[in-house]
Amino acid sequence: MKKLMTKQGVEHYSMGSAGLAKLLKADIQNYQSVFKTAGIPAQ
């Protein structure tokens, strides 16, 4: 899979579990804001 993704131009890197947790937290906050602005209720 790594070889196929590299061939398609995807750059891979490792961020570790703390980095992933930080990224996910930021994504959740961003999407909450987007949904609120769009008037989409939480389910």
Beta strands, then each sheet from edge to edge (+ up, - down):
end
